[in-house]
């Protein structure tokens, strides 16, 4: 399956037009099911300024960013957004994880990380990703 799937890095200068419209549509679908604080425009700015990188494939995309540790200089690849069309099956999960690892190694990262409000990822990725923390939050109404 890995050889049958093409995953392309989209450089910042190529994000306009059709590519961005497809990505924006996917981001809006993510926002419809996840309570996120970012806007599609935040993602666009991060992509255009090189703070994050866009990778596309048939049926979806992911956006990744390098996250340096403030303590020891190590870096992690943070998968900020991942969108796939419903027809993209679970077998594609291994292809994506392999690609995350390739990108992380290319940039000298020690790990791949992502955060999601969707608890089902814990079951879906059991044995492939380790839960390293839990975020607790209490909203303050001012």
N, CA and C atoms as an extended XYZ file, in Angstrom:
426
Properties=species:S:1:pos:R:3:atomname:S:1:resname:S:1:resid:I:1 pbc="F F F"
N         0.829       -1.206        0.000 N   UNK     1
C         0.000        0.000        0.000 CA  UNK     1
C         0.864        1.257        0.000 C   UNK     1
N         2.007        1.242        0.700 N   UNK     2
C         2.869        2.430        0.778 CA  UNK     2
C         3.297        2.898       -0.602 C   UNK     2
N         3.660        1.961       -1.460 N   UNK     3
C         4.104        2.341       -2.797 CA  UNK     3
C         2.953        2.850       -3.669 C   UNK     3
N         1.718        2.480       -3.323 N   UNK     4
C         0.556        2.896       -4.108 CA  UNK     4
C         0.048        4.266       -3.676 C   UNK     4
N         0.537        4.797       -2.562 N   UNK     5
C         0.060        6.072       -2.036 CA  UNK     5
C         1.134        7.131       -2.220 C   UNK     5
N         0.734        8.222       -2.790 N   UNK     6
C         1.666        9.338       -2.988 CA  UNK     6
C         1.322       10.432       -1.985 C   UNK     6
N         2.294       10.820       -1.175 N   UNK     7
C         2.129       11.902       -0.213 CA  UNK     7
C         3.083       13.013       -0.642 C   UNK     7
N         2.529       14.187       -0.887 N   UNK     8
C         3.314       15.302       -1.409 CA  UNK     8
C         3.416       16.441       -0.407 C   UNK     8
N         4.632       16.960       -0.244 N   UNK     9
C         4.851       18.200        0.494 CA  UNK     9
C         4.469       19.340       -0.442 C   UNK     9
N         3.683       20.291        0.072 N   UNK    10
C         3.292       21.444       -0.734 CA  UNK    10
C         4.051       22.659       -0.208 C   UNK    10
N         4.973       23.206       -0.995 N   UNK    11
C         5.730       24.370       -0.529 CA  UNK    11
C         4.810       25.579       -0.317 C   UNK    11
N         5.203       26.491        0.579 N   UNK    12
C         4.352       27.650        0.893 CA  UNK    12
C         3.896       28.442       -0.332 C   UNK    12
N         4.754       28.585       -1.330 N   UNK    13
C         4.379       29.380       -2.502 CA  UNK    13
C         3.361       28.683       -3.406 C   UNK    13
N         3.065       27.404       -3.147 N   UNK    14
C         2.117       26.647       -3.977 CA  UNK    14
C         0.775       26.421       -3.289 C   UNK    14
N         0.534       27.063       -2.172 N   UNK    15
C        -0.665       26.782       -1.375 CA  UNK    15
C        -1.921       27.478       -1.899 C   UNK    15
N        -1.780       28.517       -2.688 N   UNK    16
C        -2.951       29.246       -3.202 CA  UNK    16
C        -3.835       28.379       -4.082 C   UNK    16
N        -5.020       28.887       -4.358 N   UNK    17
C        -5.899       28.273       -5.346 CA  UNK    17
C        -6.548       26.988       -4.881 C   UNK    17
N        -6.605       26.024       -5.806 N   UNK    18
C        -7.319       24.775       -5.561 CA  UNK    18
C        -6.828       24.087       -4.289 C   UNK    18
N        -5.516       24.035       -4.111 N   UNK    19
C        -4.969       23.342       -2.939 CA  UNK    19
C        -5.525       23.942       -1.660 C   UNK    19
N        -5.470       25.268       -1.528 N   UNK    20
C        -5.958       25.888       -0.298 CA  UNK    20
C        -7.457       25.684       -0.129 C   UNK    20
N        -8.226       25.750       -1.191 N   UNK    21
C        -9.680       25.553       -1.070 CA  UNK    21
C        -9.990       24.147       -0.551 C   UNK    21
N        -9.253       23.157       -1.018 N   UNK    22
C        -9.446       21.784       -0.533 CA  UNK    22
C        -9.058       21.673        0.940 C   UNK    22
N        -7.938       22.281        1.301 N   UNK    23
C        -7.474       22.233        2.687 CA  UNK    23
C        -8.453       22.985        3.584 C   UNK    23
N        -8.853       24.166        3.175 N   UNK    24
C        -9.795       24.954        3.979 CA  UNK    24
C       -11.087       24.168        4.231 C   UNK    24
N       -11.592       23.510        3.213 N   UNK    25
C       -12.805       22.707        3.361 CA  UNK    25
C       -12.601       21.605        4.411 C   UNK    25
N       -11.456       20.936        4.354 N   UNK    26
C       -11.154       19.900        5.347 CA  UNK    26
C       -11.016       20.477        6.748 C   UNK    26
N       -10.358       21.639        6.858 N   UNK    27
C       -10.206       22.287        8.168 CA  UNK    27
C       -11.568       22.658        8.752 C   UNK    27
N       -12.463       23.136        7.906 N   UNK    28
C       -13.808       23.483        8.381 CA  UNK    28
C       -14.547       22.242        8.874 C   UNK    28
N       -14.321       21.099        8.239 N   UNK    29
C       -14.939       19.850        8.695 CA  UNK    29
C       -14.347       19.423       10.037 C   UNK    29
N       -13.036       19.614       10.204 N   UNK    30
C       -12.410       19.314       11.503 CA  UNK    30
C       -13.024       20.196       12.578 C   UNK    30
N       -13.152       21.483       12.295 N   UNK    31
C       -13.703       22.423       13.278 CA  UNK    31
C       -15.155       22.114       13.621 C   UNK    31
N       -15.889       21.529       12.682 N   UNK    32
C       -17.290       21.193       12.926 CA  UNK    32
C       -17.441       20.076       13.967 C   UNK    32
N       -16.407       19.221       14.126 N   UNK    33
C       -16.522       18.116       15.084 CA  UNK    33
C       -15.580       18.241       16.279 C   UNK    33
N       -14.627       19.164       16.212 N   UNK    34
C       -13.669       19.340       17.303 CA  UNK    34
C       -13.723       20.785       17.794 C   UNK    34
N       -13.657       20.956       19.081 N   UNK    35
C       -13.672       22.281       19.686 CA  UNK    35
C       -12.248       22.825       19.709 C   UNK    35
N       -11.835       23.417       18.606 N   UNK    36
C       -10.477       23.955       18.481 CA  UNK    36
C       -10.520       25.472       18.564 C   UNK    36
N        -9.391       26.076       18.934 N   UNK    37
C        -9.321       27.526       19.053 CA  UNK    37
C        -8.808       28.199       17.784 C   UNK    37
N        -8.210       27.447       16.878 N   UNK    38
C        -7.650       28.033       15.675 CA  UNK    38
C        -8.713       28.231       14.600 C   UNK    38
N        -8.399       29.106       13.676 N   UNK    39
C        -9.228       29.347       12.494 CA  UNK    39
C        -8.466       28.856       11.263 C   UNK    39
N        -9.154       28.560       10.178 N   UNK    40
C        -8.426       28.204        8.954 CA  UNK    40
C        -7.391       29.264        8.567 C   UNK    40
N        -7.680       30.524        8.844 N   UNK    41
C        -6.732       31.596        8.532 CA  UNK    41
C        -5.452       31.480        9.358 C   UNK    41
N        -5.554       30.983       10.586 N   UNK    42
C        -4.361       30.747       11.410 CA  UNK    42
C        -3.479       29.674       10.769 C   UNK    42
N        -4.122       28.638       10.276 N   UNK    43
C        -3.391       27.555        9.620 CA  UNK    43
C        -2.724       28.087        8.355 C   UNK    43
N        -3.462       28.853        7.573 N   UNK    44
C        -2.923       29.425        6.342 CA  UNK    44
C        -1.683       30.271        6.630 C   UNK    44
N        -1.768       31.140        7.634 N   UNK    45
C        -0.629       31.979        7.991 CA  UNK    45
C         0.571       31.131        8.402 C   UNK    45
N         0.326       30.100        9.201 N   UNK    46
C         1.414       29.213        9.632 CA  UNK    46
C         2.059       28.498        8.456 C   UNK    46
N         1.249       28.111        7.489 N   UNK    47
C         1.790       27.450        6.296 CA  UNK    47
C         2.591       28.426        5.437 C   UNK    47
N         2.049       29.610        5.221 N   UNK    48
C         2.722       30.587        4.358 CA  UNK    48
C         4.025       31.108        4.968 C   UNK    48
N         4.098       31.178        6.302 N   UNK    49
C         5.312       31.674        6.954 CA  UNK    49
C         6.307       30.557        7.261 C   UNK    49
N         5.946       29.311        6.949 N   UNK    50
C         6.865       28.202        7.168 CA  UNK    50
C         6.885       27.666        8.587 C   UNK    50
N         5.981       28.122        9.439 N   UNK    51
C         5.910       27.602       10.805 CA  UNK    51
C         5.324       26.183       10.804 C   UNK    51
N         4.532       25.882        9.792 N   UNK    52
C         3.945       24.549        9.644 CA  UNK    52
C         4.095       24.129        8.185 C   UNK    52
N         3.920       22.836        7.926 N   UNK    53
C         4.072       22.288        6.573 CA  UNK    53
C         2.845       21.485        6.191 C   UNK    53
N         2.480       21.590        4.924 N   UNK    54
C         1.315       20.897        4.387 CA  UNK    54
C         1.750       19.707        3.543 C   UNK    54
N         1.116       18.568        3.782 N   UNK    55
C         1.341       17.351        2.999 CA  UNK    55
C        -0.026       16.873        2.522 C   UNK    55
N        -0.142       16.575        1.238 N   UNK    56
C        -1.416       16.130        0.687 CA  UNK    56
C        -1.290       14.716        0.124 C   UNK    56
N        -2.436       14.057        0.050 N   UNK    57
C        -2.529       12.732       -0.554 CA  UNK    57
C        -3.948       12.578       -1.067 C   UNK    57
N        -4.176       11.594       -1.919 N   UNK    58
C        -5.516       11.368       -2.451 CA  UNK    58
C        -6.460       11.102       -1.280 C   UNK    58
N        -7.419       11.978       -1.106 N   UNK    59
C        -8.396       11.789       -0.036 CA  UNK    59
C        -8.096       12.547        1.238 C   UNK    59
N        -7.043       13.382        1.252 N   UNK    60
C        -6.813       14.128        2.484 CA  UNK    60
C        -5.508       14.892        2.542 C   UNK    60
N        -5.177       15.301        3.756 N   UNK    61
C        -3.963       16.078        3.997 CA  UNK    61
C        -3.624       16.019        5.473 C   UNK    61
N        -2.393       16.399        5.789 N   UNK    62
C        -2.031       16.650        7.177 CA  UNK    62
C        -1.110       17.848        7.233 C   UNK    62
N        -1.138       18.499        8.376 N   UNK    63
C        -0.312       19.671        8.622 CA  UNK    63
C         0.545       19.358        9.829 C   UNK    63
N         1.842       19.525        9.663 N   UNK    64
C         2.790       19.188       10.722 CA  UNK    64
C         3.646       20.397       11.056 C   UNK    64
N         4.135       20.422       12.294 N   UNK    65
C         5.027       21.494       12.732 CA  UNK    65
C         6.091       20.908       13.638 C   UNK    65
N         7.257       21.523       13.615 N   UNK    66
C         8.345       21.099       14.486 CA  UNK    66
C         8.186       21.814       15.812 C   UNK    66
N         8.201       21.048       16.906 N   UNK    67
C         8.009       21.609       18.241 CA  UNK    67
C         9.277       21.385       19.067 C   UNK    67
N        10.071       22.446       19.266 N   UNK    68
C        11.287       22.288       20.067 CA  UNK    68
C        10.961       22.262       21.558 C   UNK    68
N        11.741       21.496       22.303 N   UNK    69
C        11.610       21.489       23.758 CA  UNK    69
C        12.339       22.712       24.304 C   UNK    69
N        11.722       23.454       25.207 N   UNK    70
C        12.412       24.599       25.791 CA  UNK    70
C        13.481       24.177       26.802 C   UNK    70
N        13.543       22.884       27.119 N   UNK    71
C        14.424       22.410       28.179 CA  UNK    71
C        15.731       21.799       27.693 C   UNK    71
N        15.664       21.003       26.619 N   UNK    72
C        16.893       20.312       26.209 CA  UNK    72
C        17.202       20.421       24.714 C   UNK    72
N        16.416       21.175       23.985 N   UNK    73
C        16.688       21.370       22.564 CA  UNK    73
C        16.198       20.256       21.658 C   UNK    73
N        15.632       19.197       22.219 N   UNK    74
C        15.105       18.127       21.370 CA  UNK    74
C        13.861       18.643       20.639 C   UNK    74
N        13.505       17.950       19.556 N   UNK    75
C        12.334       18.361       18.779 CA  UNK    75
C        11.392       17.190       18.570 C   UNK    75
N        10.125       17.522       18.459 N   UNK    76
C         9.095       16.545       18.136 CA  UNK    76
C         8.347       17.039       16.901 C   UNK    76
N         7.881       16.112       16.098 N   UNK    77
C         7.010       16.469       14.986 CA  UNK    77
C         5.591       16.428       15.522 C   UNK    77
N         4.925       17.568       15.540 N   UNK    78
C         3.542       17.640       15.981 CA  UNK    78
C         2.636       17.620       14.760 C   UNK    78
N         1.756       16.623       14.703 N   UNK    79
C         0.771       16.569       13.628 CA  UNK    79
C        -0.401       17.423       14.106 C   UNK    79
N        -0.473       18.631       13.579 N   UNK    80
C        -1.432       19.635       14.039 CA  UNK    80
C        -2.834       19.315       13.543 C   UNK    80
N        -2.970       19.000       12.260 N   UNK    81
C        -4.273       18.693       11.670 CA  UNK    81
C        -4.118       17.496       10.747 C   UNK    81
N        -5.111       16.637       10.764 N   UNK    82
C        -5.151       15.492        9.859 CA  UNK    82
C        -6.576       15.362        9.367 C   UNK    82
N        -6.730       15.340        8.053 N   UNK    83
C        -8.063       15.179        7.473 CA  UNK    83
C        -8.014       14.107        6.413 C   UNK    83
N        -8.953       13.176        6.492 N   UNK    84
C        -9.096       12.166        5.448 CA  UNK    84
C       -10.570       12.057        5.085 C   UNK    84
N       -10.829       11.786        3.825 N   UNK    85
C       -12.197       11.532        3.383 CA  UNK    85
C       -12.657       10.227        4.017 C   UNK    85
N       -13.957       10.072        4.241 N   UNK    86
C       -14.458        8.829        4.859 CA  UNK    86
C       -14.042        7.559        4.136 C   UNK    86
N       -13.806        7.627        2.824 N   UNK    87
C       -13.460        6.403        2.087 CA  UNK    87
C       -12.025        5.956        2.320 C   UNK    87
N       -11.206        6.773        2.959 N   UNK    88
C        -9.828        6.378        3.254 CA  UNK    88
C        -9.880        5.415        4.431 C   UNK    88
N        -9.461        4.186        4.228 N   UNK    89
C        -9.618        3.140        5.235 CA  UNK    89
C        -8.544        3.114        6.305 C   UNK    89
N        -8.770        2.264        7.302 N   UNK    90
C        -7.842        2.115        8.419 CA  UNK    90
C        -6.463        1.615        7.983 C   UNK    90
N        -6.397        0.866        6.876 N   UNK    91
C        -5.099        0.352        6.426 CA  UNK    91
C        -4.161        1.501        6.052 C   UNK    91
N        -4.718        2.651        5.749 N   UNK    92
C        -3.904        3.814        5.407 CA  UNK    92
C        -3.205        4.395        6.641 C   UNK    92
N        -3.696        4.041        7.812 N   UNK    93
C        -3.108        4.514        9.074 CA  UNK    93
C        -1.614        4.178        9.148 C   UNK    93
N        -1.249        2.962        8.772 N   UNK    94
C         0.160        2.564        8.806 CA  UNK    94
C         1.005        3.386        7.838 C   UNK    94
N         0.449        3.715        6.689 N   UNK    95
C         1.158        4.538        5.710 CA  UNK    95
C         1.411        5.921        6.298 C   UNK    95
N         0.389        6.503        6.925 N   UNK    96
C         0.553        7.834        7.524 CA  UNK    96
C         1.583        7.813        8.646 C   UNK    96
N         1.508        6.826        9.519 N   UNK    97
C         2.467        6.750       10.627 CA  UNK    97
C         3.886        6.614       10.083 C   UNK    97
N         4.054        5.812        9.056 N   UNK    98
C         5.370        5.659        8.437 CA  UNK    98
C         5.859        7.002        7.876 C   UNK    98
N         4.963        7.757        7.261 N   UNK    99
C         5.330        9.060        6.706 CA  UNK    99
C         5.657       10.051        7.821 C   UNK    99
N         4.884       10.031        8.909 N   UNK   100
C         5.187       10.906       10.059 CA  UNK   100
C         6.601       10.613       10.572 C   UNK   100
N         6.923        9.326       10.698 N   UNK   101
C         8.246        8.935       11.192 CA  UNK   101
C         9.356        9.367       10.233 C   UNK   101
N         9.109        9.245        8.945 N   UNK   102
C        10.099        9.656        7.941 CA  UNK   102
C        10.377       11.157        8.048 C   UNK   102
N         9.319       11.950        8.137 N   UNK   103
C         9.466       13.404        8.234 CA  UNK   103
C        10.165       13.769        9.535 C   UNK   103
N         9.770       13.121       10.630 N   UNK   104
C        10.388       13.397       11.928 CA  UNK   104
C        11.886       13.091       11.889 C   UNK   104
N        12.257       11.951       11.337 N   UNK   105
C        13.676       11.577       11.252 CA  UNK   105
C        14.444       12.559       10.374 C   UNK   105
N        13.846       12.976        9.279 N   UNK   106
C        14.470       13.929        8.358 CA  UNK   106
C        14.805       15.242        9.062 C   UNK   106
N        14.009       15.615       10.065 N   UNK   107
C        14.208       16.876       10.785 CA  UNK   107
C        14.858       16.691       12.154 C   UNK   107
N        15.381       15.505       12.420 N   UNK   108
C        16.084       15.257       13.674 CA  UNK   108
C        15.187       15.236       14.901 C   UNK   108
N        13.949       14.864       14.723 N   UNK   109
C        13.001       14.803       15.846 CA  UNK   109
C        13.158       13.499       16.617 C   UNK   109
N        12.813       13.547       17.902 N   UNK   110
C        12.893       12.344       18.729 CA  UNK   110
C        11.564       11.602       18.814 C   UNK   110
N        10.470       12.241       18.350 N   UNK   111
C         9.156       11.610       18.448 CA  UNK   111
C         8.161       12.307       17.527 C   UNK   111
N         7.055       11.625       17.302 N   UNK   112
C         5.895       12.190       16.611 CA  UNK   112
C         4.812       12.350       17.671 C   UNK   112
N         4.137       13.487       17.648 N   UNK   113
C         3.131       13.770       18.673 CA  UNK   113
C         1.913       14.413       18.032 C   UNK   113
N         0.758       14.174       18.615 N   UNK   114
C        -0.431       14.930       18.256 CA  UNK   114
C        -1.371       14.974       19.447 C   UNK   114
N        -2.224       15.964       19.439 N   UNK   115
C        -3.214       16.153       20.500 CA  UNK   115
C        -4.576       16.156       19.830 C   UNK   115
N        -5.534       15.468       20.423 N   UNK   116
C        -6.875       15.440       19.857 CA  UNK   116
C        -7.916       15.394       20.969 C   UNK   116
N        -9.015       16.122       20.789 N   UNK   117
C       -10.111       16.014       21.745 CA  UNK   117
C       -10.942       14.750       21.521 C   UNK   117
N       -10.638       13.999       20.487 N   UNK   118
C       -11.406       12.794       20.157 CA  UNK   118
C       -10.762       11.587       20.833 C   UNK   118
N       -11.434       11.075       21.843 N   UNK   119
C       -10.893        9.997       22.664 CA  UNK   119
C       -10.715        8.674       21.903 C   UNK   119
N       -11.386        8.507       20.795 N   UNK   120
C       -11.274        7.278       20.026 CA  UNK   120
C        -9.879        7.016       19.483 C   UNK   120
N        -9.054        8.066       19.367 N   UNK   121
C        -7.692        7.870       18.888 CA  UNK   121
C        -6.903        6.952       19.815 C   UNK   121
N        -7.190        6.992       21.105 N   UNK   122
C        -6.495        6.112       22.049 CA  UNK   122
C        -6.681        4.645       21.698 C   UNK   122
N        -7.901        4.275       21.335 N   UNK   123
C        -8.187        2.889       20.932 CA  UNK   123
C        -7.602        2.585       19.553 C   UNK   123
N        -7.754        3.541       18.649 N   UNK   124
C        -7.327        3.324       17.265 CA  UNK   124
C        -5.809        3.164       17.149 C   UNK   124
N        -5.061        3.864       17.994 N   UNK   125
C        -3.604        3.854       17.888 CA  UNK   125
C        -2.916        3.038       18.980 C   UNK   125
N        -3.685        2.265       19.728 N   UNK   126
C        -3.114        1.456       20.807 CA  UNK   126
C        -1.980        0.584       20.265 C   UNK   126
N        -0.847        0.641       20.941 N   UNK   127
C         0.316       -0.126       20.529 CA  UNK   127
C         1.203        0.591       19.523 C   UNK   127
N         0.700        1.663       18.926 N   UNK   128
C         1.487        2.409       17.952 CA  UNK   128
C         1.923        3.772       18.506 C   UNK   128
N         1.091        4.369       19.336 N   UNK   129
C         1.405        5.621       20.021 CA  UNK   129
C         1.200        5.389       21.503 C   UNK   129
N         1.992        6.036       22.317 N   UNK   130
C         1.881        5.924       23.764 CA  UNK   130
C         1.219        7.182       24.313 C   UNK   130
N         0.244        7.004       25.183 N   UNK   131
C        -0.371        8.153       25.839 CA  UNK   131
C         0.634        8.681       26.862 C   UNK   131
N         1.068        9.936       26.676 N   UNK   132
C         2.104       10.489       27.550 CA  UNK   132
C         1.570       11.571       28.481 C   UNK   132
N         0.299       11.830       28.423 N   UNK   133
C        -0.270       12.835       29.313 CA  UNK   133
C        -1.736       13.036       29.018 C   UNK   133
N        -2.363       13.727       29.899 N   UNK   134
C        -3.769       14.067       29.754 CA  UNK   134
C        -3.901       15.551       30.050 C   UNK   134
N        -4.707       16.233       29.278 N   UNK   135
C        -4.934       17.656       29.517 CA  UNK   135
C        -6.265       17.809       30.235 C   UNK   135
N        -6.229       18.482       31.364 N   UNK   136
C        -7.441       18.812       32.105 CA  UNK   136
C        -7.684       20.304       31.956 C   UNK   136
N        -8.910       20.691       31.738 N   UNK   137
C        -9.203       22.109       31.570 CA  UNK   137
C       -10.532       22.430       32.211 C   UNK   137
N       -10.596       23.571       32.817 N   UNK   138
C       -11.849       24.083       33.361 CA  UNK   138
C       -12.056       25.475       32.781 C   UNK   138
N       -13.154       25.647       32.080 N   UNK   139
C       -13.450       26.946       31.461 CA  UNK   139
C       -13.831       27.955       32.556 C   UNK   139
N       -13.366       29.161       32.385 N   UNK   140
C       -13.679       30.256       33.287 CA  UNK   140
C       -14.612       31.209       32.554 C   UNK   140
N       -15.751       31.468       33.141 N   UNK   141
C       -16.719       32.366       32.517 CA  UNK   141
C       -16.568       33.750       33.097 C   UNK   141
N       -16.118       34.665       32.268 N   UNK   142
C       -15.888       36.040       32.724 CA  UNK   142
C       -16.978       36.953       32.214 C   UNK   142
